[in-house]
Amino acid sequence: MIGFIGGTGPEGRGLALRFALAGEDVLIGSRELARASAAAEGIAALAPSASVSASLNEKVATDADPVFVTVPYAAHRDTLSALGPSLAGKTVVDVVAPLAFTKGKARAVPVEAGSAALEAQSVLPGATVVAAFQTISAHDLLEPNKTIDSDVIVCSDSPDARRMVMGLAEKIEGIRAVDGGGLENATYVESFTALLLNINRAYKARSAIRITGI
């Protein structure tokens, strides 16, 4: 079962929808059960035959594997610290890109650890952290008939975890997974998200990335 911690936001709901449509069992988590249930019901309405359920974040951390982290960066460290014991031994997919906005323009927020994913690994020494999906538009994910024309760069210090998440990514129609190497490379992917958002603002578009030559 694929779990989502903080799964009620657009990115969490979008990824949960796409994995549910691909036939995966999905568990949506939140600090408030009512919010998780509402998000799960919304996904079920778009994917009536899918297996989608809701619970509190603590239950998601206990029951699911892999577990996707889709909380706002402001809640990132505290959320993971609280759930650390339950996430030990699991694959944690960090989707968070630390960003700030000034007059509509995005910028990457410096993280002491180097990136949100590296911060997650420092907070969760017993888990295997994978960084992925930061550059995928939540709006596109939430349109179930839209093909996602993009690569997803997957970074982790565990080759096995990288391969597993790359396989999950390619269950979403149109996505090609790219091996991004070790977790230290997540820094560049997270920062690139700010550039894509600014391109979107300039062109009134939903830009994505493709890696050529491979």
PyMOL commands that set and color helices and strands:
alter all, ss='L'
color gray80, all
select helices_A, chain A and resi 10-21+33-46+57-63+73-87+116-123+138-141+159-169+183-203
alter helices_A, ss='H'
color red, helices_A
select strands_A, chain A and resi 2-5+26-30+52-56+67-69+91-94+99-102+105-108+128-131+150-156+175-179
alter strands_A, ss='S'
color yellow, strands_A
deselect
rebuild
show_as cartoon
